[in-house]
Amino acid sequence: MSSVLRSAVTGVGGFLPPTVVTNADLEKIVDTNDAWITERTGIRSRRRADEGQFTSDLAAEAAKRALAAAGRAAGDVDLIIVATTTPDLTFPATAVIVQRKLGAPVGIAFDVQAVCSGFVYALSVADGFVARGLAKCALVIGAETMSRLMDWTDRGTCVLFGDGAGAVVLEPVAGQGTTADRGLLGFALRADGTKQDLLYVDGGPSSTGTVGKLRMQGNHVFKHAVINIAEAVEAAAEAAGIAVADVDWFIPHQANQRILAGVAHRLGVSEDRVVSTIADHANTSAASIPLALSKAVEDGRVKPGQLLLMEAMGGGLTWGACALRL
């Protein structure tokens, strides 16, 4: 059998800003309470970036940890893709700022904007470079400062989101073209622009000239999430040539514990195979999948050689899933 080049995750890293905001803290500024938040979302606390701490700062810290885990240095990096909906600036791309902060050499650097699905989208884009031999050491980063988009009078949204960053190093590895290969095995990416009003930010450079605030119809998002994510997971598994039942770990976007449970139930997956970190850092949009992966690798649950399925849904609406062997 001929050799096939695949993109393998060789290092994982996560970073959360030090400031913790508990449900009790939010009770002081908005009409809500700990029991309501915990029961409906599974969230107990979230992190908030400090004043003067930007998305690129979180991204760079996560990237450093991923590079260290991979045994690589900034000088090895030739591709940086940052998935974010909260860039430092309108331009340049946050990835370029991260490149500078890491001291990485001249290479390819750009952002991907698919909101909460951004990390899965960014992985698929990076795979197009790495698996074709066009990049030898890629950083794929999900990084967000969602606190900067919050309307702190809207109790339906401000309790849900947090700040953080997660990163992976992708490198080319030779495989045999089978599902036993290490690396990215299959993707399913989706978008439906007719559902924009369910989850969006009400500002932007060309419309209002402002950043805007996050707006969401939570009950409608929930309904679409469970059905759409389950379909994408099954499609990604089919594209990879694997069965959903064969997956060792599901690493979902950390949006809402009820969504995680709903998707797992629909797929017939036991919840003990679902990595959940939402209680400690809430919904960190594009950062949530790599943060969950980083935590699960760090605590030893996720091990080399295991089969993983990642999935997400975000504003747009966008959604997608990815199957890989670590």
C-alpha positions as CSV (number, residue, x, y, z in Angstrom):
1,M,0.0,0.0,0.0
2,S,1.4,3.4,-0.9
3,S,2.3,6.0,1.7
4,V,-0.3,8.8,2.4
5,L,0.7,12.1,4.0
6,R,-1.6,13.2,6.8
7,S,-1.7,16.1,9.2
8,A,-1.1,14.9,12.8
9,V,-1.6,16.7,16.0
10,T,1.8,16.6,17.7
11,G,1.3,19.1,20.5
12,V,-1.6,20.6,22.4
13,G,-1.8,23.6,24.7
14,G,-4.4,25.8,26.4
15,F,-4.4,29.1,28.3
16,L,-7.0,30.7,30.5
17,P,-6.6,34.3,31.9
18,P,-6.3,34.3,35.6
19,T,-9.4,36.3,36.5
20,V,-12.3,34.0,37.5
21,V,-15.9,35.2,37.3
22,T,-18.3,33.0,39.3
23,N,-22.0,32.8,39.0
24,A,-22.2,34.5,42.4
25,D,-20.2,37.4,40.9
26,L,-22.7,37.7,38.1
27,E,-25.6,37.8,40.6
28,K,-24.3,41.2,41.7
29,I,-24.6,42.8,38.2
30,V,-27.5,41.1,36.5
31,D,-30.8,39.5,37.5
32,T,-29.8,35.9,37.7
33,N,-28.6,33.3,40.2
34,D,-26.3,30.4,40.5
35,A,-29.0,27.7,40.5
36,W,-30.6,29.1,37.3
37,I,-27.3,29.3,35.5
38,T,-26.0,25.9,36.6
39,E,-29.3,24.1,36.0
40,R,-29.8,25.4,32.5
41,T,-26.2,25.5,31.2
42,G,-23.8,23.5,33.5
43,I,-21.6,26.6,33.9
44,R,-20.2,27.5,37.3
45,S,-17.5,30.0,36.4
46,R,-15.7,31.6,33.5
47,R,-12.5,33.5,32.9
48,R,-12.2,37.1,31.9
49,A,-9.2,38.7,30.2
50,D,-7.7,41.6,32.2
51,E,-7.7,45.1,30.9
52,G,-4.9,45.4,28.3
53,Q,-4.9,41.6,27.8
54,F,-5.9,40.9,24.2
55,T,-6.9,37.9,22.1
56,S,-3.4,37.7,20.7
57,D,-1.9,37.5,24.2
58,L,-4.1,34.5,25.0
59,A,-3.4,32.9,21.7
60,A,0.4,33.3,22.0
61,E,0.4,31.7,25.4
62,A,-1.6,28.7,24.2
63,A,0.7,28.4,21.2
64,K,3.8,28.4,23.4
65,R,2.4,25.5,25.4
66,A,1.5,23.5,22.3
67,L,4.9,24.1,20.8
68,A,6.6,22.9,24.0
69,A,4.4,19.8,24.0
70,A,5.4,19.1,20.4
71,G,9.1,19.6,21.1
72,R,9.1,22.5,18.6
73,A,10.2,26.1,18.8
74,A,8.7,29.3,17.3
75,G,11.5,29.2,14.7
76,D,10.0,25.9,13.3
77,V,6.6,27.4,12.6
78,D,5.7,28.2,8.9
79,L,1.9,28.5,9.2
80,I,-0.3,30.1,11.8
81,I,-4.1,30.1,11.6
82,V,-6.1,31.8,14.3
83,A,-9.8,31.0,14.6
84,T,-11.4,34.0,16.4
85,T,-14.5,36.2,16.4
86,T,-12.8,38.7,18.7
87,P,-9.7,39.9,16.8
88,D,-7.4,42.5,18.4
89,L,-7.9,44.8,15.5
90,T,-10.0,45.0,12.3
91,F,-6.7,44.4,10.6
92,P,-4.1,43.0,10.5
93,A,-5.1,39.4,11.3
94,T,-4.6,38.3,14.9
95,A,-2.5,35.5,13.5
96,V,0.1,38.0,12.2
97,I,0.2,39.6,15.7
98,V,0.7,36.2,17.2
99,Q,3.5,35.5,14.7
100,R,5.3,38.6,15.9
101,K,4.7,37.9,19.6
102,L,6.1,34.4,19.3
103,G,9.0,35.5,17.2
104,A,8.1,33.1,14.4
105,P,9.8,33.6,11.1
106,V,8.2,34.9,7.9
107,G,5.6,32.4,6.8
108,I,1.8,32.1,6.3
109,A,-0.5,33.7,8.8
110,F,-4.2,34.5,8.7
111,D,-7.4,34.3,10.6
112,V,-10.5,32.2,10.1
113,Q,-13.9,33.5,11.2
114,A,-16.6,30.9,11.7
115,V,-17.5,31.9,15.2
116,C,-17.8,28.8,17.5
117,S,-17.1,26.5,14.6
118,G,-13.9,28.3,13.8
119,F,-11.4,25.8,15.2
120,V,-12.9,22.9,13.2
121,Y,-12.9,25.1,10.1
122,A,-9.3,26.2,10.8
123,L,-8.2,22.6,11.2
124,S,-9.6,21.7,7.8
125,V,-7.8,24.7,6.2
126,A,-4.5,23.8,7.8
127,D,-4.9,20.3,6.7
128,G,-5.0,21.6,3.1
129,F,-1.5,23.0,3.7
130,V,0.1,20.3,5.9
131,A,-1.2,17.1,4.2
132,R,-0.1,18.5,0.8
133,G,3.4,19.2,2.1
134,L,3.0,23.0,1.9
135,A,3.6,23.5,5.6
136,K,5.9,21.5,7.9
137,C,4.9,23.0,11.3
138,A,1.5,24.6,11.6
139,L,-0.1,26.3,14.6
140,V,-3.9,26.1,14.7
141,I,-5.3,28.3,17.4
142,G,-8.7,29.1,18.7
143,A,-8.7,32.3,20.8
144,E,-11.4,34.6,22.1
145,T,-12.1,37.5,24.5
146,M,-15.9,37.0,24.3
147,S,-16.3,39.2,27.4
148,R,-15.7,42.2,25.1
149,L,-18.9,41.4,23.1
150,M,-21.2,41.0,26.1
151,D,-24.2,43.1,26.9
152,W,-24.0,42.9,30.7
153,T,-27.7,43.7,31.0
154,D,-28.7,40.7,29.0
155,R,-28.9,37.8,31.4
156,G,-29.7,35.3,28.6
157,T,-26.2,35.8,27.1
158,C,-23.7,37.4,29.5
159,V,-23.7,34.4,31.8
160,L,-22.8,32.0,28.9
161,F,-19.4,33.1,27.6
162,G,-15.8,33.3,28.8
163,D,-12.3,34.1,27.5
164,G,-9.5,31.7,26.7
165,A,-7.3,30.1,24.0
166,G,-6.3,26.7,22.9
167,A,-3.8,25.6,20.2
168,V,-2.5,22.5,18.4
169,V,0.6,21.9,16.4
170,L,0.0,20.1,13.1
171,E,2.8,18.3,11.3
172,P,2.9,16.0,8.3
173,V,3.2,12.2,9.0
174,A,3.2,9.3,6.6
175,G,0.4,6.8,6.9
176,Q,-1.0,3.9,4.9
177,G,-4.3,5.5,4.0
178,T,-6.3,3.5,6.6
179,T,-8.3,4.5,9.6
180,A,-5.4,3.2,11.8
181,D,-3.3,6.2,10.5
182,R,-2.4,8.9,12.9
183,G,-3.8,12.3,11.9
184,L,-6.9,14.1,10.6
185,L,-9.1,11.5,9.0
186,G,-12.3,13.3,7.9
187,F,-14.3,16.5,8.1
188,A,-17.9,17.7,7.6
189,L,-18.4,21.5,7.4
190,R,-21.7,23.3,7.1
191,A,-23.2,26.8,7.0
192,D,-26.7,28.2,6.7
193,G,-26.9,32.0,6.4
194,T,-30.7,32.1,6.6
195,K,-30.3,31.4,10.3
196,Q,-28.2,34.5,11.0
197,D,-30.7,36.1,13.3
198,L,-30.5,33.2,15.8
199,L,-26.9,34.2,16.9
200,Y,-25.0,37.3,15.8
201,V,-23.3,40.5,16.8
202,D,-25.2,43.7,16.1
203,G,-22.3,45.7,14.8
204,G,-19.3,45.8,12.4
205,P,-17.0,48.1,10.5
206,S,-19.1,48.4,7.3
207,S,-22.5,48.5,9.0
208,T,-22.4,50.4,12.2
209,G,-18.7,51.3,12.6
210,T,-18.9,49.7,16.1
211,V,-17.9,46.4,17.6
212,G,-21.5,45.6,18.6
213,K,-22.9,43.2,21.2
214,L,-23.8,39.5,21.0
215,R,-27.5,38.7,20.4
216,M,-28.9,35.2,20.6
217,Q,-32.3,33.4,20.5
218,G,-31.1,30.6,22.8
219,N,-34.1,28.2,22.5
220,H,-33.9,28.2,18.7
221,V,-30.1,27.7,18.7
222,F,-30.5,24.7,21.1
223,K,-33.0,23.0,18.7
224,H,-30.7,23.5,15.7
225,A,-27.6,22.5,17.6
226,V,-28.6,19.0,18.6
227,I,-30.0,18.0,15.2
228,N,-27.3,19.7,13.0
229,I,-24.3,18.7,15.1
230,A,-25.4,15.0,15.2
231,E,-25.7,15.0,11.4
232,A,-22.3,16.6,11.0
233,V,-20.7,14.1,13.4
234,E,-22.1,11.2,11.4
235,A,-21.0,12.7,8.1
236,A,-17.4,13.3,9.4
237,A,-17.3,9.7,10.7
238,E,-18.5,8.5,7.3
239,A,-15.9,10.6,5.5
240,A,-13.2,9.2,7.8
241,G,-14.4,5.6,7.2
242,I,-15.1,5.0,10.9
243,A,-18.1,4.1,12.9
244,V,-19.3,6.5,15.6
245,A,-19.3,3.6,18.0
246,D,-15.5,3.2,17.5
247,V,-14.7,6.7,18.7
248,D,-12.8,6.8,22.0
249,W,-13.6,10.4,22.9
250,F,-16.0,13.1,21.8
251,I,-14.6,16.6,22.3
252,P,-17.4,19.0,21.6
253,H,-17.7,22.7,21.5
254,Q,-18.5,23.7,25.1
255,A,-21.6,25.7,24.6
256,N,-24.2,24.3,27.0
257,Q,-24.1,21.0,29.0
258,R,-27.7,20.2,27.9
259,I,-26.6,20.5,24.2
260,L,-23.6,18.2,24.9
261,A,-25.9,15.7,26.6
262,G,-28.5,16.0,23.8
263,V,-26.0,15.3,21.0
264,A,-24.5,12.4,22.9
265,H,-28.0,10.9,23.4
266,R,-28.9,11.4,19.7
267,L,-25.7,9.6,18.6
268,G,-26.1,6.8,21.1
269,V,-22.9,7.8,22.9
270,S,-22.4,7.4,26.6
271,E,-21.7,10.6,28.4
272,D,-18.6,9.2,30.0
273,R,-17.0,9.4,26.6
274,V,-17.8,13.1,26.2
275,V,-15.1,15.6,27.4
276,S,-16.9,18.4,29.2
277,T,-15.1,21.4,30.6
278,I,-17.9,24.0,30.3
279,A,-18.4,24.2,34.1
280,D,-15.0,25.8,34.6
281,H,-14.7,28.1,31.5
282,A,-18.1,28.5,29.9
283,N,-18.5,29.0,26.2
284,T,-15.2,30.3,24.8
285,S,-16.4,30.1,21.2
286,A,-13.5,29.0,18.9
287,A,-11.3,28.3,21.8
288,S,-13.5,25.8,23.5
289,I,-12.6,22.6,21.6
290,P,-8.8,23.0,21.8
291,L,-9.2,24.0,25.5
292,A,-11.2,20.8,26.2
293,L,-8.7,18.7,24.2
294,S,-5.8,20.3,26.1
295,K,-7.4,19.6,29.5
296,A,-8.2,15.9,28.5
297,V,-4.6,15.3,27.3
298,E,-3.2,17.0,30.4
299,D,-5.2,14.9,32.8
300,G,-4.4,11.7,30.9
301,R,-7.9,10.8,29.6
302,V,-7.0,11.3,26.0
303,K,-4.0,9.3,24.9
304,P,-1.9,8.9,21.7
305,G,-3.5,6.5,19.3
306,Q,-7.0,7.1,20.4
307,L,-9.8,8.1,17.9
308,L,-11.4,11.5,18.6
309,L,-14.4,13.3,17.2
310,M,-14.7,17.1,17.6
311,E,-17.8,19.1,16.8
312,A,-19.1,22.6,17.0
313,M,-21.9,25.0,16.1
314,G,-21.8,28.8,16.1
315,G,-23.2,32.0,14.6
316,G,-23.9,32.1,10.9
317,L,-25.1,29.5,11.5
318,T,-22.0,27.4,11.0
319,W,-21.3,23.9,12.2
320,G,-19.0,21.1,11.6
321,A,-17.1,18.0,12.8
322,C,-13.7,16.4,12.5
323,A,-12.4,12.9,13.1
324,L,-8.8,12.3,13.9
325,R,-6.5,9.8,15.5
326,L,-4.1,11.4,18.0
